[in-house]
Amino acid sequence: MKIKEKEFENILEELKQLATQMGAKVRFERGDFKGGYCIIKKDRIIVINKLANLQRRVITLTSALKELGIEEIYLSPRLREIIEELNDNI
């Protein structure tokens, strides 16, 4: 599947909403790191490098969501396909 650059913005927003529904906070920070899922004082946090390109931010967020366990949550078939494809390419 080919994802257009403009679609990545919408996908990122959908994934951020999904993370919030799952009880995780999404933070965009500057630094020399790739990002990912972590727990800080019982808070679920997904940290994403704001200096990364849009595609890398989406990949980081999909990877973190998989760690949180999205298998049991309903996702639109298109969004699930995107998540699976992006994580297969890591």
Backbone as XML, in Angstrom:
<?xml version="1.0"?>
<chain id="A" units="angstrom">
  <residue number="1" name="MET">
    <atom name="N" x="0.846" y="-1.178" z="0.000"/>
    <atom name="CA" x="0.000" y="0.000" z="0.000"/>
    <atom name="C" x="0.891" y="1.241" z="0.000"/>
  </residue>
  <residue number="2" name="LYS">
    <atom name="N" x="0.527" y="2.178" z="-0.812"/>
    <atom name="CA" x="1.264" y="3.439" z="-0.890"/>
    <atom name="C" x="0.493" y="4.490" z="-0.108"/>
  </residue>
  <residue number="3" name="ILE">
    <atom name="N" x="1.175" y="5.092" z="0.852"/>
    <atom name="CA" x="0.544" y="6.125" z="1.670"/>
    <atom name="C" x="1.072" y="7.474" z="1.203"/>
  </residue>
  <residue number="4" name="LYS">
    <atom name="N" x="0.162" y="8.367" z="0.893"/>
    <atom name="CA" x="0.556" y="9.696" z="0.444"/>
    <atom name="C" x="0.998" y="10.533" z="1.634"/>
  </residue>
  <residue number="5" name="GLU">
    <atom name="N" x="1.892" y="11.467" z="1.369"/>
    <atom name="CA" x="2.451" y="12.307" z="2.442"/>
    <atom name="C" x="1.361" y="13.049" z="3.209"/>
  </residue>
  <residue number="6" name="LYS">
    <atom name="N" x="0.354" y="13.546" z="2.504"/>
    <atom name="CA" x="-0.732" y="14.276" z="3.165"/>
    <atom name="C" x="-1.515" y="13.373" z="4.111"/>
  </residue>
  <residue number="7" name="GLU">
    <atom name="N" x="-1.605" y="12.086" z="3.782"/>
    <atom name="CA" x="-2.338" y="11.143" z="4.617"/>
    <atom name="C" x="-1.670" y="10.946" z="5.978"/>
  </residue>
  <residue number="8" name="PHE">
    <atom name="N" x="-0.358" y="11.093" z="6.030"/>
    <atom name="CA" x="0.361" y="10.876" z="7.285"/>
    <atom name="C" x="-0.116" y="11.820" z="8.389"/>
  </residue>
  <residue number="9" name="GLU">
    <atom name="N" x="-0.484" y="13.042" z="8.033"/>
    <atom name="CA" x="-0.988" y="13.981" z="9.043"/>
    <atom name="C" x="-2.285" y="13.475" z="9.656"/>
  </residue>
  <residue number="10" name="ASN">
    <atom name="N" x="-3.207" y="12.997" z="8.814"/>
    <atom name="CA" x="-4.470" y="12.451" z="9.311"/>
    <atom name="C" x="-4.250" y="11.185" z="10.121"/>
  </residue>
  <residue number="11" name="ILE">
    <atom name="N" x="-3.358" y="10.341" z="9.649"/>
    <atom name="CA" x="-3.051" y="9.095" z="10.352"/>
    <atom name="C" x="-2.471" y="9.413" z="11.725"/>
  </residue>
  <residue number="12" name="LEU">
    <atom name="N" x="-1.567" y="10.386" z="11.787"/>
    <atom name="CA" x="-0.961" y="10.765" z="13.061"/>
    <atom name="C" x="-2.031" y="11.235" z="14.043"/>
  </residue>
  <residue number="13" name="GLU">
    <atom name="N" x="-2.975" y="12.031" z="13.579"/>
    <atom name="CA" x="-4.052" y="12.507" z="14.451"/>
    <atom name="C" x="-4.924" y="11.346" z="14.940"/>
  </residue>
  <residue number="14" name="GLU">
    <atom name="N" x="-5.267" y="10.422" z="14.052"/>
    <atom name="CA" x="-6.067" y="9.259" z="14.445"/>
    <atom name="C" x="-5.333" y="8.423" z="15.488"/>
  </residue>
  <residue number="15" name="LEU">
    <atom name="N" x="-4.035" y="8.239" z="15.289"/>
    <atom name="CA" x="-3.243" y="7.435" z="16.220"/>
    <atom name="C" x="-3.111" y="8.125" z="17.575"/>
  </residue>
  <residue number="16" name="LYS">
    <atom name="N" x="-2.982" y="9.454" z="17.566"/>
    <atom name="CA" x="-2.924" y="10.188" z="18.837"/>
    <atom name="C" x="-4.230" y="10.031" z="19.604"/>
  </residue>
  <residue number="17" name="GLN">
    <atom name="N" x="-5.355" y="10.090" z="18.910"/>
    <atom name="CA" x="-6.656" y="9.900" z="19.554"/>
    <atom name="C" x="-6.782" y="8.485" z="20.109"/>
  </residue>
  <residue number="18" name="LEU">
    <atom name="N" x="-6.298" y="7.514" z="19.361"/>
    <atom name="CA" x="-6.326" y="6.122" z="19.815"/>
    <atom name="C" x="-5.494" y="5.954" z="21.079"/>
  </residue>
  <residue number="19" name="ALA">
    <atom name="N" x="-4.317" y="6.561" z="21.107"/>
    <atom name="CA" x="-3.448" y="6.476" z="22.287"/>
    <atom name="C" x="-4.142" y="7.069" z="23.506"/>
  </residue>
  <residue number="20" name="THR">
    <atom name="N" x="-4.811" y="8.196" z="23.314"/>
    <atom name="CA" x="-5.537" y="8.836" z="24.409"/>
    <atom name="C" x="-6.657" y="7.934" z="24.917"/>
  </residue>
  <residue number="21" name="GLN">
    <atom name="N" x="-7.378" y="7.306" z="24.007"/>
    <atom name="CA" x="-8.439" y="6.377" z="24.391"/>
    <atom name="C" x="-7.895" y="5.200" z="25.185"/>
  </residue>
  <residue number="22" name="MET">
    <atom name="N" x="-6.655" y="4.821" z="24.906"/>
    <atom name="CA" x="-6.031" y="3.695" z="25.601"/>
    <atom name="C" x="-5.365" y="4.127" z="26.909"/>
  </residue>
  <residue number="23" name="GLY">
    <atom name="N" x="-5.479" y="5.398" z="27.238"/>
    <atom name="CA" x="-4.940" y="5.882" z="28.504"/>
    <atom name="C" x="-3.478" y="6.291" z="28.458"/>
  </residue>
  <residue number="24" name="ALA">
    <atom name="N" x="-2.961" y="6.552" z="27.276"/>
    <atom name="CA" x="-1.564" y="6.969" z="27.137"/>
    <atom name="C" x="-1.505" y="8.435" z="26.715"/>
  </residue>
  <residue number="25" name="LYS">
    <atom name="N" x="-0.512" y="9.125" z="27.223"/>
    <atom name="CA" x="-0.269" y="10.505" z="26.813"/>
    <atom name="C" x="0.783" y="10.493" z="25.708"/>
  </residue>
  <residue number="26" name="VAL">
    <atom name="N" x="0.573" y="11.310" z="24.698"/>
    <atom name="CA" x="1.541" y="11.425" z="23.602"/>
    <atom name="C" x="2.243" y="12.755" z="23.753"/>
  </residue>
  <residue number="27" name="ARG">
    <atom name="N" x="3.571" y="12.675" z="23.831"/>
    <atom name="CA" x="4.375" y="13.896" z="23.964"/>
    <atom name="C" x="5.364" y="13.980" z="22.822"/>
  </residue>
  <residue number="28" name="PHE">
    <atom name="N" x="5.493" y="15.176" z="22.271"/>
    <atom name="CA" x="6.473" y="15.445" z="21.217"/>
    <atom name="C" x="7.580" y="16.282" z="21.843"/>
  </residue>
  <residue number="29" name="GLU">
    <atom name="N" x="8.778" y="15.723" z="21.867"/>
    <atom name="CA" x="9.915" y="16.375" z="22.510"/>
    <atom name="C" x="11.093" y="16.437" z="21.554"/>
  </residue>
  <residue number="30" name="ARG">
    <atom name="N" x="11.974" y="17.373" z="21.808"/>
    <atom name="CA" x="13.221" y="17.482" z="21.043"/>
    <atom name="C" x="14.290" y="16.637" z="21.711"/>
  </residue>
  <residue number="31" name="GLY">
    <atom name="N" x="15.174" y="16.100" z="20.920"/>
    <atom name="CA" x="16.282" y="15.360" z="21.496"/>
    <atom name="C" x="16.909" y="14.399" z="20.506"/>
  </residue>
  <residue number="32" name="ASP">
    <atom name="N" x="17.913" y="13.703" z="20.999"/>
    <atom name="CA" x="18.644" y="12.738" z="20.197"/>
    <atom name="C" x="18.140" y="11.336" z="20.552"/>
  </residue>
  <residue number="33" name="PHE">
    <atom name="N" x="16.914" y="11.024" z="20.151"/>
    <atom name="CA" x="16.307" y="9.735" z="20.450"/>
    <atom name="C" x="15.263" y="9.424" z="19.381"/>
  </residue>
  <residue number="34" name="LYS">
    <atom name="N" x="14.874" y="8.163" z="19.296"/>
    <atom name="CA" x="13.853" y="7.763" z="18.331"/>
    <atom name="C" x="12.462" y="7.911" z="18.909"/>
  </residue>
  <residue number="35" name="GLY">
    <atom name="N" x="12.311" y="7.580" z="20.180"/>
    <atom name="CA" x="11.010" y="7.670" z="20.827"/>
    <atom name="C" x="10.416" y="6.300" z="21.062"/>
  </residue>
  <residue number="36" name="GLY">
    <atom name="N" x="9.288" y="6.287" z="21.768"/>
    <atom name="CA" x="8.609" y="5.031" z="22.035"/>
    <atom name="C" x="7.748" y="5.124" z="23.270"/>
  </residue>
  <residue number="37" name="TYR">
    <atom name="N" x="7.331" y="3.954" z="23.752"/>
    <atom name="CA" x="6.412" y="3.837" z="24.874"/>
    <atom name="C" x="7.192" y="3.626" z="26.164"/>
  </residue>
  <residue number="38" name="CYS">
    <atom name="N" x="6.756" y="4.288" z="27.229"/>
    <atom name="CA" x="7.370" y="4.090" z="28.539"/>
    <atom name="C" x="6.343" y="4.390" z="29.628"/>
  </residue>
  <residue number="39" name="ILE">
    <atom name="N" x="6.675" y="4.001" z="30.840"/>
    <atom name="CA" x="5.824" y="4.287" z="31.996"/>
    <atom name="C" x="6.634" y="5.142" z="32.954"/>
  </residue>
  <residue number="40" name="ILE">
    <atom name="N" x="6.068" y="6.285" z="33.317"/>
    <atom name="CA" x="6.727" y="7.196" z="34.252"/>
    <atom name="C" x="5.760" y="7.450" z="35.391"/>
  </residue>
  <residue number="41" name="LYS">
    <atom name="N" x="6.141" y="6.996" z="36.588"/>
    <atom name="CA" x="5.293" y="7.159" z="37.774"/>
    <atom name="C" x="3.850" y="6.734" z="37.496"/>
  </residue>
  <residue number="42" name="LYS">
    <atom name="N" x="3.673" y="5.560" z="36.973"/>
    <atom name="CA" x="2.372" y="4.950" z="36.666"/>
    <atom name="C" x="1.642" y="5.588" z="35.496"/>
  </residue>
  <residue number="43" name="ASP">
    <atom name="N" x="2.209" y="6.602" z="34.856"/>
    <atom name="CA" x="1.593" y="7.220" z="33.671"/>
    <atom name="C" x="2.141" y="6.554" z="32.417"/>
  </residue>
  <residue number="44" name="ARG">
    <atom name="N" x="1.238" y="6.205" z="31.506"/>
    <atom name="CA" x="1.649" y="5.667" z="30.205"/>
    <atom name="C" x="1.986" y="6.840" z="29.296"/>
  </residue>
  <residue number="45" name="ILE">
    <atom name="N" x="3.211" y="6.854" z="28.817"/>
    <atom name="CA" x="3.685" y="7.967" z="27.987"/>
    <atom name="C" x="4.253" y="7.407" z="26.681"/>
  </residue>
  <residue number="46" name="ILE">
    <atom name="N" x="3.900" y="8.059" z="25.589"/>
    <atom name="CA" x="4.531" y="7.769" z="24.299"/>
    <atom name="C" x="5.272" y="9.041" z="23.915"/>
  </residue>
  <residue number="47" name="VAL">
    <atom name="N" x="6.577" y="8.935" z="23.838"/>
    <atom name="CA" x="7.413" y="10.091" z="23.516"/>
    <atom name="C" x="7.853" y="9.964" z="22.065"/>
  </residue>
  <residue number="48" name="ILE">
    <atom name="N" x="7.654" y="11.034" z="21.328"/>
    <atom name="CA" x="7.998" y="11.062" z="19.907"/>
    <atom name="C" x="8.918" y="12.246" z="19.658"/>
  </residue>
  <residue number="49" name="ASN">
    <atom name="N" x="9.966" y="12.011" z="18.913"/>
    <atom name="CA" x="10.915" y="13.071" z="18.594"/>
    <atom name="C" x="10.274" y="14.031" z="17.604"/>
  </residue>
  <residue number="50" name="LYS">
    <atom name="N" x="10.066" y="15.271" z="18.024"/>
    <atom name="CA" x="9.405" y="16.247" z="17.158"/>
    <atom name="C" x="10.290" y="16.688" z="15.997"/>
  </residue>
  <residue number="51" name="LEU">
    <atom name="N" x="11.577" y="16.363" z="16.040"/>
    <atom name="CA" x="12.470" y="16.702" z="14.940"/>
    <atom name="C" x="12.447" y="15.654" z="13.828"/>
  </residue>
  <residue number="52" name="ALA">
    <atom name="N" x="11.842" y="14.496" z="14.108"/>
    <atom name="CA" x="11.744" y="13.431" z="13.109"/>
    <atom name="C" x="10.733" y="13.835" z="12.031"/>
  </residue>
  <residue number="53" name="ASN">
    <atom name="N" x="10.905" y="13.254" z="10.847"/>
    <atom name="CA" x="9.933" y="13.557" z="9.790"/>
    <atom name="C" x="8.589" y="12.922" z="10.125"/>
  </residue>
  <residue number="54" name="LEU">
    <atom name="N" x="7.570" y="13.324" z="9.417"/>
    <atom name="CA" x="6.204" y="12.905" z="9.707"/>
    <atom name="C" x="6.048" y="11.385" z="9.639"/>
  </residue>
  <residue number="55" name="GLN">
    <atom name="N" x="6.637" y="10.770" z="8.641"/>
    <atom name="CA" x="6.537" y="9.312" z="8.504"/>
    <atom name="C" x="7.177" y="8.603" z="9.700"/>
  </residue>
  <residue number="56" name="ARG">
    <atom name="N" x="8.322" y="9.064" z="10.160"/>
    <atom name="CA" x="9.009" y="8.461" z="11.314"/>
    <atom name="C" x="8.160" y="8.628" z="12.572"/>
  </residue>
  <residue number="57" name="ARG">
    <atom name="N" x="7.492" y="9.772" z="12.731"/>
    <atom name="CA" x="6.633" y="9.984" z="13.899"/>
    <atom name="C" x="5.474" y="8.984" z="13.899"/>
  </residue>
  <residue number="58" name="VAL">
    <atom name="N" x="4.872" y="8.769" z="12.726"/>
    <atom name="CA" x="3.773" y="7.814" z="12.616"/>
    <atom name="C" x="4.268" y="6.402" z="12.925"/>
  </residue>
  <residue number="59" name="ILE">
    <atom name="N" x="5.423" y="6.028" z="12.407"/>
    <atom name="CA" x="5.984" y="4.696" z="12.656"/>
    <atom name="C" x="6.258" y="4.505" z="14.141"/>
  </residue>
  <residue number="60" name="THR">
    <atom name="N" x="6.824" y="5.506" z="14.793"/>
    <atom name="CA" x="7.106" y="5.422" z="16.228"/>
    <atom name="C" x="5.820" y="5.251" z="17.016"/>
  </residue>
  <residue number="61" name="LEU">
    <atom name="N" x="4.802" y="5.999" z="16.648"/>
    <atom name="CA" x="3.527" y="5.921" z="17.359"/>
    <atom name="C" x="2.844" y="4.573" z="17.133"/>
  </residue>
  <residue number="62" name="THR">
    <atom name="N" x="2.877" y="4.049" z="15.911"/>
    <atom name="CA" x="2.268" y="2.739" z="15.665"/>
    <atom name="C" x="2.980" y="1.648" z="16.439"/>
  </residue>
  <residue number="63" name="SER">
    <atom name="N" x="4.284" y="1.730" z="16.499"/>
    <atom name="CA" x="5.066" y="0.744" z="17.255"/>
    <atom name="C" x="4.712" y="0.789" z="18.740"/>
  </residue>
  <residue number="64" name="ALA">
    <atom name="N" x="4.593" y="1.982" z="19.286"/>
    <atom name="CA" x="4.248" y="2.135" z="20.702"/>
    <atom name="C" x="2.833" y="1.621" z="20.971"/>
  </residue>
  <residue number="65" name="LEU">
    <atom name="N" x="1.915" y="1.879" z="20.069"/>
    <atom name="CA" x="0.544" y="1.401" z="20.241"/>
    <atom name="C" x="0.478" y="-0.118" z="20.221"/>
  </residue>
  <residue number="66" name="LYS">
    <atom name="N" x="1.298" y="-0.735" z="19.388"/>
    <atom name="CA" x="1.336" y="-2.201" z="19.372"/>
    <atom name="C" x="1.823" y="-2.729" z="20.713"/>
  </residue>
  <residue number="67" name="GLU">
    <atom name="N" x="2.769" y="-2.040" z="21.334"/>
    <atom name="CA" x="3.240" y="-2.434" z="22.665"/>
    <atom name="C" x="2.122" y="-2.319" z="23.697"/>
  </residue>
  <residue number="68" name="LEU">
    <atom name="N" x="1.250" y="-1.344" z="23.530"/>
    <atom name="CA" x="0.128" y="-1.155" z="24.446"/>
    <atom name="C" x="-0.948" y="-2.220" z="24.254"/>
  </residue>
  <residue number="69" name="GLY">
    <atom name="N" x="-0.954" y="-2.899" z="23.126"/>
    <atom name="CA" x="-1.909" y="-3.967" z="22.886"/>
    <atom name="C" x="-3.162" y="-3.542" z="22.161"/>
  </residue>
  <residue number="70" name="ILE">
    <atom name="N" x="-3.031" y="-3.182" z="20.895"/>
    <atom name="CA" x="-4.193" y="-2.731" z="20.117"/>
    <atom name="C" x="-4.918" y="-3.887" z="19.434"/>
  </residue>
  <residue number="71" name="GLU">
    <atom name="N" x="-4.448" y="-5.107" z="19.647"/>
    <atom name="CA" x="-5.064" y="-6.251" z="18.976"/>
    <atom name="C" x="-6.535" y="-6.419" z="19.348"/>
  </residue>
  <residue number="72" name="GLU">
    <atom name="N" x="-6.901" y="-6.088" z="20.576"/>
    <atom name="CA" x="-8.251" y="-6.290" z="21.071"/>
    <atom name="C" x="-9.171" y="-5.079" z="20.852"/>
  </residue>
  <residue number="73" name="ILE">
    <atom name="N" x="-8.648" y="-4.019" z="20.279"/>
    <atom name="CA" x="-9.409" y="-2.783" z="20.088"/>
    <atom name="C" x="-9.867" y="-2.697" z="18.638"/>
  </residue>
  <residue number="74" name="TYR">
    <atom name="N" x="-11.120" y="-2.221" z="18.457"/>
    <atom name="CA" x="-11.609" y="-2.054" z="17.094"/>
    <atom name="C" x="-10.896" y="-0.885" z="16.421"/>
  </residue>
  <residue number="75" name="LEU">
    <atom name="N" x="-10.371" y="-1.154" z="15.250"/>
    <atom name="CA" x="-9.781" y="-0.128" z="14.391"/>
    <atom name="C" x="-10.401" y="-0.279" z="13.017"/>
  </residue>
  <residue number="76" name="SER">
    <atom name="N" x="-10.504" y="0.803" z="12.296"/>
    <atom name="CA" x="-10.989" y="0.689" z="10.923"/>
    <atom name="C" x="-10.018" y="-0.212" z="10.163"/>
  </residue>
  <residue number="77" name="PRO">
    <atom name="N" x="-10.523" y="-0.982" z="9.218"/>
    <atom name="CA" x="-9.637" y="-1.877" z="8.461"/>
    <atom name="C" x="-8.463" y="-1.134" z="7.824"/>
  </residue>
  <residue number="78" name="ARG">
    <atom name="N" x="-8.704" y="0.066" z="7.334"/>
    <atom name="CA" x="-7.633" y="0.867" z="6.708"/>
    <atom name="C" x="-6.547" y="1.210" z="7.719"/>
  </residue>
  <residue number="79" name="LEU">
    <atom name="N" x="-6.953" y="1.656" z="8.922"/>
    <atom name="CA" x="-5.977" y="2.028" z="9.941"/>
    <atom name="C" x="-5.205" y="0.798" z="10.418"/>
  </residue>
  <residue number="80" name="ARG">
    <atom name="N" x="-5.883" y="-0.323" z="10.605"/>
    <atom name="CA" x="-5.196" y="-1.549" z="11.030"/>
    <atom name="C" x="-4.187" y="-1.994" z="9.975"/>
  </residue>
  <residue number="81" name="GLU">
    <atom name="N" x="-4.567" y="-1.894" z="8.698"/>
    <atom name="CA" x="-3.671" y="-2.264" z="7.609"/>
    <atom name="C" x="-2.428" y="-1.365" z="7.597"/>
  </residue>
  <residue number="82" name="ILE">
    <atom name="N" x="-2.633" y="-0.081" z="7.816"/>
    <atom name="CA" x="-1.514" y="0.866" z="7.851"/>
    <atom name="C" x="-0.577" y="0.525" z="9.002"/>
  </residue>
  <residue number="83" name="ILE">
    <atom name="N" x="-1.131" y="0.264" z="10.173"/>
    <atom name="CA" x="-0.312" y="-0.057" z="11.346"/>
    <atom name="C" x="0.505" y="-1.320" z="11.076"/>
  </residue>
  <residue number="84" name="GLU">
    <atom name="N" x="-0.136" y="-2.351" z="10.556"/>
    <atom name="CA" x="0.573" y="-3.608" z="10.285"/>
    <atom name="C" x="1.677" y="-3.401" z="9.258"/>
  </residue>
  <residue number="85" name="GLU">
    <atom name="N" x="1.374" y="-2.665" z="8.199"/>
    <atom name="CA" x="2.369" y="-2.463" z="7.155"/>
    <atom name="C" x="3.563" y="-1.651" z="7.666"/>
  </residue>
  <residue number="86" name="LEU">
    <atom name="N" x="3.295" y="-0.597" z="8.404"/>
    <atom name="CA" x="4.391" y="0.229" z="8.900"/>
    <atom name="C" x="5.260" y="-0.533" z="9.880"/>
  </residue>
  <residue number="87" name="ASN">
    <atom name="N" x="4.672" y="-1.374" z="10.715"/>
    <atom name="CA" x="5.450" y="-2.135" z="11.676"/>
    <atom name="C" x="6.208" y="-3.283" z="11.019"/>
  </residue>
  <residue number="88" name="ASP">
    <atom name="N" x="5.713" y="-3.780" z="9.899"/>
    <atom name="CA" x="6.440" y="-4.826" z="9.167"/>
    <atom name="C" x="7.701" y="-4.255" z="8.513"/>
  </residue>
  <residue number="89" name="ASN">
    <atom name="N" x="7.692" y="-2.955" z="8.229"/>
    <atom name="CA" x="8.827" y="-2.322" z="7.554"/>
    <atom name="C" x="9.887" y="-1.790" z="8.508"/>
  </residue>
  <residue number="90" name="ILE">
    <atom name="N" x="9.704" y="-1.991" z="9.800"/>
    <atom name="CA" x="10.676" y="-1.468" z="10.772"/>
    <atom name="C" x="11.923" y="-2.315" z="10.749"/>
  </residue>
</chain>
